[in-house]
């Protein structure tokens, strides 16, 4: 008898804590599928999430999940938080029967929701600022320090908020000293994010770092097959393969979901079964990157620096306007195919030599002005999201 060939794709059911969210807080991202599929590209992530939490608790202080948007960082962070939270609950129940009377599941659920705290980094920064204004820092610190598991999502979002970073570094240190688990997600390693201060960087890296990648090969096929069965149950495998072959190699799970939903929408709109035209439409929508224009760059710079786009195109010589205009010219040169003359035309008909002078002036300023360099990086990242 021939032993079956082991599959290269594994999966596990995603768990999720019941979170209490305030109305103004950022909504929690929902998982695309009820299962997490992984192959060799995410083997470490799969191992961490699908095995006993005890070894993880020992080394993951904190646990850092790194990867581009759409690969499942938030989903896995909440899955791990749920498993650690449940583990800590039963430890408490066994140690003290009063924690949950008669094993009441409602009590257990209530305890879990108080033990797992999910907080996007930008919401943490807002709470920090509000607590300072209301002189209520002790209450905030107590809530953060006492949560058994604290999930801090999208650390990169507070790269421009130095005071909040200092407080977050202090909370991470306090939680580590108390043996508390903190899970942090970030698009890149914190050491690679301009604007994240060294105390915070040094507190996020000593634990366990898991890098997440877009699904590849058989993993991607399995995810696409499940999505097609969920949204287009009558489609045949040839449709899956055609859609898979037309999408970019680095497409994320969330982009796969968007592509399948696009096919389903096209079929409903045209009252048609899955066909080549529907799939090509989805490939074009998901694969197309929105072109960055001088206008979009100007608007982004204006919003970030608190000036008007019209003033940047005017003849104003006010220092803040000149600075914003020069930065927008620099980014336009970096992020578009526009010539110096075209850039000058977009900013009130300035000639190419004026544009070149402004660009060189900004480049020189980067060496001495870290804030300006960080501003350029943040605007670039926002435009390329």
C-alpha positions as CSV (number, residue, x, y, z in Angstrom):
1,X,0.0,0.0,0.0
2,X,1.4,3.4,-1.0
3,X,1.4,6.0,1.7
4,X,-0.5,9.2,0.7
5,X,1.7,12.1,-0.4
6,X,1.5,14.8,2.3
7,X,-0.1,18.0,1.2
8,X,2.0,21.2,1.0
9,X,-1.0,23.3,2.2
10,X,-2.3,23.2,5.8
11,X,-5.1,25.1,7.4
12,X,-6.7,25.8,10.7
13,X,-10.0,27.3,11.8
14,X,-9.7,30.9,12.8
15,X,-10.8,31.9,16.3
16,X,-11.8,35.4,17.3
17,X,-12.4,37.1,20.7
18,X,-15.6,39.0,21.4
19,X,-14.4,42.6,21.5
20,X,-16.1,45.5,23.1
21,X,-15.8,48.4,20.7
22,X,-16.8,52.0,21.2
23,X,-18.8,53.7,18.5
24,X,-16.0,56.1,17.5
25,X,-13.2,53.4,17.4
26,X,-11.8,52.0,14.2
27,X,-13.9,48.9,13.0
28,X,-12.1,45.5,13.4
29,X,-11.1,43.9,10.0
30,X,-13.1,40.8,9.4
31,X,-11.4,37.6,8.0
32,X,-11.9,36.8,4.3
33,X,-12.4,33.0,5.0
34,X,-13.1,31.0,8.2
35,X,-9.9,29.1,7.7
36,X,-6.3,30.3,7.4
37,X,-4.4,28.5,4.7
38,X,-0.6,28.4,4.7
39,X,2.2,26.7,2.8
40,X,6.0,27.1,2.9
41,X,5.7,30.9,2.5
42,X,4.0,31.3,5.9
43,X,5.2,28.1,7.6
44,X,6.3,29.9,10.8
45,X,3.0,31.8,11.1
46,X,1.1,28.5,10.7
47,X,3.2,26.8,13.3
48,X,2.8,29.6,15.8
49,X,-1.0,29.8,15.4
50,X,-1.8,26.1,15.2
51,X,0.2,24.7,18.1
52,X,0.2,25.0,21.9
53,X,0.3,28.5,23.3
54,X,2.5,27.7,26.3
55,X,5.9,28.0,24.4
56,X,4.6,31.1,22.6
57,X,3.8,32.8,25.9
58,X,7.4,32.3,27.0
59,X,9.1,33.9,24.0
60,X,6.6,36.2,22.4
61,X,6.9,39.3,24.6
62,X,6.0,40.9,22.4
63,X,4.8,39.0,19.3
64,X,5.4,41.1,16.2
65,X,3.5,40.3,13.0
66,X,5.0,42.0,10.0
67,X,3.8,42.1,6.4
68,X,2.0,44.2,3.7
69,X,-1.7,45.1,4.0
70,X,-4.1,42.3,3.2
71,X,-2.0,39.3,4.2
72,X,-3.9,38.6,7.5
73,X,-1.9,40.2,10.3
74,X,-4.9,41.5,12.2
75,X,-6.8,38.2,11.7
76,X,-3.9,36.1,13.1
77,X,-3.2,38.6,15.9
78,X,-6.8,38.2,17.1
79,X,-6.7,34.4,16.6
80,X,-3.6,34.1,18.8
81,X,-5.1,36.6,21.4
82,X,-8.3,34.5,21.6
83,X,-6.3,31.3,22.3
84,X,-4.0,32.9,24.9
85,X,-7.0,34.6,26.5
86,X,-8.9,31.3,26.8
87,X,-5.9,29.6,28.2
88,X,-5.5,32.2,30.9
89,X,-9.2,32.0,31.7
90,X,-9.1,28.3,32.4
91,X,-6.0,28.8,34.5
92,X,-7.9,31.3,36.5
93,X,-11.0,29.1,36.8
94,X,-9.0,26.2,38.0
95,X,-7.2,28.4,40.5
96,X,-10.3,30.1,41.7
97,X,-13.8,28.7,41.2
98,X,-15.4,32.1,41.7
99,X,-14.0,33.3,38.4
100,X,-16.9,31.7,36.6
101,X,-19.8,30.3,38.7
102,X,-20.9,26.8,37.7
103,X,-19.0,27.0,34.4
104,X,-21.5,29.5,33.0
105,X,-20.4,30.2,29.4
106,X,-21.8,33.7,29.5
107,X,-19.5,34.5,32.4
108,X,-16.6,33.0,30.6
109,X,-17.3,35.1,27.5
110,X,-17.6,38.3,29.6
111,X,-14.2,37.5,31.3
112,X,-12.6,36.9,27.9
113,X,-13.8,40.2,26.5
114,X,-12.2,42.0,29.4
115,X,-8.9,40.1,29.0
116,X,-8.3,40.7,25.3
117,X,-7.9,44.3,24.3
118,X,-7.7,45.2,20.6
119,X,-6.5,48.7,19.7
120,X,-5.3,50.2,16.5
121,X,-2.1,52.2,17.2
122,X,-3.8,55.4,16.0
123,X,-6.6,54.8,18.5
124,X,-4.0,54.4,21.2
125,X,-2.5,57.7,20.2
126,X,-5.9,59.4,20.4
127,X,-6.7,57.9,23.8
128,X,-3.2,59.0,25.1
129,X,-3.8,62.6,24.0
130,X,-7.3,62.6,25.5
131,X,-6.1,61.1,28.8
132,X,-3.5,63.8,29.1
133,X,-6.1,66.5,28.4
134,X,-8.4,65.1,31.0
135,X,-5.6,64.3,33.5
136,X,-6.8,60.6,33.5
137,X,-3.5,58.8,32.7
138,X,-3.6,56.4,35.7
139,X,-6.9,54.9,34.6
140,X,-5.7,54.5,31.0
141,X,-2.4,52.9,32.1
142,X,-4.2,50.5,34.5
143,X,-6.5,49.3,31.7
144,X,-3.6,48.7,29.3
145,X,-1.3,47.1,31.9
146,X,-4.0,44.7,33.2
147,X,-5.2,43.3,29.9
148,X,-4.0,39.7,29.6
149,X,-3.5,40.1,25.8
150,X,-3.2,43.5,24.1
151,X,-3.3,43.7,20.3
152,X,-1.7,46.9,18.9
153,X,-2.6,47.1,15.2
154,X,-0.7,49.0,12.5
155,X,2.1,50.4,14.6
156,X,3.4,52.3,11.5
157,X,0.4,54.7,11.8
158,X,1.9,56.6,14.7
159,X,5.3,57.2,13.1
160,X,4.7,61.0,13.5
161,X,3.4,60.9,17.1
162,X,6.5,60.9,19.3
163,X,4.8,61.4,22.7
164,X,2.5,58.5,22.1
165,X,5.4,56.4,21.0
166,X,7.2,57.1,24.3
167,X,4.1,56.1,26.3
168,X,3.6,53.0,24.2
169,X,7.3,51.9,24.8
170,X,6.7,52.4,28.6
171,X,3.5,50.3,28.5
172,X,5.3,47.5,26.6
173,X,8.1,47.5,29.1
174,X,5.6,47.3,32.0
175,X,3.6,44.5,30.4
176,X,6.8,42.5,29.7
177,X,7.9,42.9,33.3
178,X,4.5,41.6,34.5
179,X,4.6,38.7,32.1
180,X,1.7,40.0,29.9
181,X,1.4,39.2,26.2
182,X,1.3,42.0,23.7
183,X,0.8,41.4,20.0
184,X,1.9,44.1,17.6
185,X,1.3,44.4,13.8
186,X,3.3,46.5,11.4
187,X,3.7,46.8,7.6
188,X,7.5,46.6,7.9
189,X,10.0,46.0,10.7
190,X,9.7,48.9,13.1
191,X,13.4,49.6,12.6
192,X,12.6,50.2,8.9
193,X,9.8,52.7,9.6
194,X,11.0,56.3,9.5
195,X,9.7,58.3,12.4
196,X,9.5,55.4,14.9
197,X,11.7,56.3,17.9
198,X,14.4,54.0,19.1
199,X,12.9,53.3,22.6
200,X,9.7,52.0,20.9
201,X,11.7,50.1,18.2
202,X,13.9,48.4,20.9
203,X,10.8,47.3,22.8
204,X,9.1,45.7,19.8
205,X,12.0,43.6,18.5
206,X,13.3,41.4,21.4
207,X,10.4,39.0,21.3
208,X,9.2,36.8,18.4
209,X,8.9,38.3,15.0
210,X,6.8,36.5,12.3
211,X,6.8,37.8,8.8
212,X,3.7,37.2,6.7
213,X,3.8,36.8,2.9
214,X,1.1,36.8,0.2
215,X,0.0,33.2,-0.5
216,X,1.9,31.3,-3.2
217,X,1.3,28.2,-5.4
218,X,-1.0,25.6,-3.9
219,X,-1.9,27.8,-0.9
220,X,-3.2,30.5,-3.3
221,X,-5.1,27.8,-5.3
222,X,-6.8,26.5,-2.1
223,X,-7.9,30.0,-1.0
224,X,-9.1,30.9,-4.5
225,X,-11.1,27.6,-4.7
226,X,-12.8,28.3,-1.4
227,X,-13.7,31.9,-2.4
228,X,-15.1,30.8,-5.7
229,X,-17.2,28.1,-4.0
230,X,-18.5,30.7,-1.6
231,X,-19.4,33.4,-4.1
232,X,-19.8,31.4,-7.3
233,X,-20.7,27.8,-6.4
234,X,-21.6,26.8,-10.0
235,X,-18.2,27.8,-11.5
236,X,-15.9,25.1,-12.8
237,X,-12.2,24.6,-11.9
238,X,-11.1,26.0,-15.3
239,X,-12.5,29.4,-14.2
240,X,-10.4,29.3,-11.0
241,X,-7.3,28.5,-12.9
242,X,-8.0,31.3,-15.5
243,X,-8.5,33.9,-12.8
244,X,-5.5,32.6,-10.8
245,X,-3.2,32.8,-13.9
246,X,-4.2,36.4,-14.7
247,X,-3.5,37.9,-11.3
248,X,-0.2,39.3,-10.1
249,X,2.1,36.8,-8.4
250,X,2.2,39.0,-5.2
251,X,-1.6,39.4,-4.8
252,X,-2.8,39.2,-1.2
253,X,-5.7,37.2,0.2
254,X,-7.8,40.4,0.4
255,X,-7.1,41.1,-3.3
256,X,-8.1,37.5,-4.2
257,X,-11.4,38.1,-2.4
258,X,-11.9,41.4,-4.2
259,X,-11.3,39.6,-7.6
260,X,-13.8,36.8,-6.9
261,X,-16.4,39.3,-5.8
262,X,-15.8,41.4,-8.9
263,X,-16.4,38.3,-11.1
264,X,-19.6,37.5,-9.1
265,X,-20.9,41.1,-9.5
266,X,-20.2,41.1,-13.3
267,X,-22.1,37.8,-13.7
268,X,-25.1,39.1,-11.7
269,X,-25.2,42.4,-13.6
270,X,-25.0,40.6,-16.9
271,X,-27.2,37.6,-15.9
272,X,-24.4,35.4,-17.2
273,X,-22.5,32.4,-15.9
274,X,-18.7,32.8,-15.2
275,X,-17.0,33.5,-18.5
276,X,-13.7,34.8,-19.9
277,X,-15.1,38.4,-20.1
278,X,-16.1,38.4,-16.4
279,X,-12.7,37.1,-15.3
280,X,-10.8,39.6,-17.5
281,X,-12.9,42.4,-16.0
282,X,-11.9,41.3,-12.5
283,X,-8.2,40.9,-13.4
284,X,-8.2,44.5,-14.9
285,X,-9.9,45.9,-11.8
286,X,-7.7,44.2,-9.2
287,X,-4.5,44.4,-11.1
288,X,-4.8,48.0,-12.1
289,X,-2.9,50.4,-9.9
290,X,-4.3,53.9,-9.7
291,X,-2.0,56.3,-11.4
292,X,-0.5,58.9,-9.1
293,X,-1.0,62.4,-10.5
294,X,0.5,65.8,-9.7
295,X,-3.0,66.8,-8.6
296,X,-3.3,63.9,-6.1
297,X,0.2,64.7,-4.8
298,X,-0.6,68.4,-4.3
299,X,-3.8,67.5,-2.4
300,X,-2.0,65.1,-0.2
301,X,0.8,67.6,0.7
302,X,-1.8,70.3,1.3
303,X,-3.8,68.1,3.7
304,X,-0.7,67.0,5.5
305,X,0.8,70.4,6.0
306,X,-2.5,72.3,6.5
307,X,-2.4,74.6,3.5
308,X,-4.7,75.1,0.5
309,X,-3.9,73.5,-2.8
310,X,-4.8,76.8,-4.6
311,X,-2.2,78.7,-2.5
312,X,0.5,76.2,-3.7
313,X,-0.4,77.1,-7.3
314,X,-0.4,80.8,-6.6
315,X,2.4,83.3,-6.5
316,X,2.5,83.3,-2.7
317,X,5.9,83.6,-1.1
318,X,4.8,82.8,2.4
319,X,7.4,80.4,3.9
320,X,4.9,77.6,4.7
321,X,3.4,77.8,1.2
322,X,6.9,77.8,-0.5
323,X,7.9,74.8,1.6
324,X,4.7,72.9,0.7
325,X,5.0,73.8,-3.0
326,X,8.6,72.7,-3.1
327,X,7.8,69.4,-1.4
328,X,5.0,68.7,-3.8
329,X,7.3,69.4,-6.8
330,X,9.9,67.0,-5.4
331,X,7.3,64.3,-4.9
332,X,5.8,64.9,-8.4
333,X,9.3,64.4,-9.9
334,X,9.8,61.2,-7.9
335,X,6.4,59.6,-8.3
336,X,5.3,60.6,-11.8
337,X,6.7,60.6,-15.3
338,X,6.1,64.3,-15.6
339,X,8.8,66.6,-17.0
340,X,10.1,69.6,-15.1
341,X,8.1,71.8,-17.5
342,X,4.9,69.9,-16.9
343,X,5.4,70.1,-13.1
344,X,6.0,73.8,-13.4
345,X,2.8,74.2,-15.4
346,X,0.8,72.4,-12.7
347,X,2.1,74.9,-10.1
348,X,1.1,78.2,-11.7
349,X,3.2,78.1,-14.9
350,X,6.6,78.2,-13.2
351,X,9.6,77.5,-15.6
352,X,11.7,74.3,-15.4
353,X,14.7,76.0,-13.7
354,X,12.5,77.2,-10.9
355,X,11.1,73.7,-10.4
356,X,14.7,72.2,-10.4
357,X,15.9,74.8,-7.9
358,X,12.9,73.9,-5.6
359,X,13.6,70.2,-5.8
360,X,17.3,70.6,-5.1
361,X,16.5,72.8,-2.1
362,X,14.2,70.2,-0.6
363,X,16.7,67.4,-1.2
364,X,19.4,69.5,0.6
365,X,16.9,70.2,3.5
366,X,16.4,66.4,4.0
367,X,19.9,66.1,5.4
368,X,19.3,68.6,8.2
369,X,15.5,68.3,8.8
370,X,14.4,64.8,9.9
371,X,10.8,66.0,10.3
372,X,10.7,67.1,6.6
373,X,12.1,63.7,5.5
374,X,9.5,61.9,7.6
375,X,6.8,64.0,6.2
376,X,7.8,63.1,2.6
377,X,7.9,59.4,3.5
378,X,4.5,59.5,5.2
379,X,2.9,61.3,2.2
380,X,4.5,58.8,-0.2
381,X,3.3,55.8,1.8
382,X,-0.3,57.3,1.9
383,X,-0.3,57.8,-1.9
384,X,0.9,54.3,-2.6
385,X,-1.4,52.4,-0.3
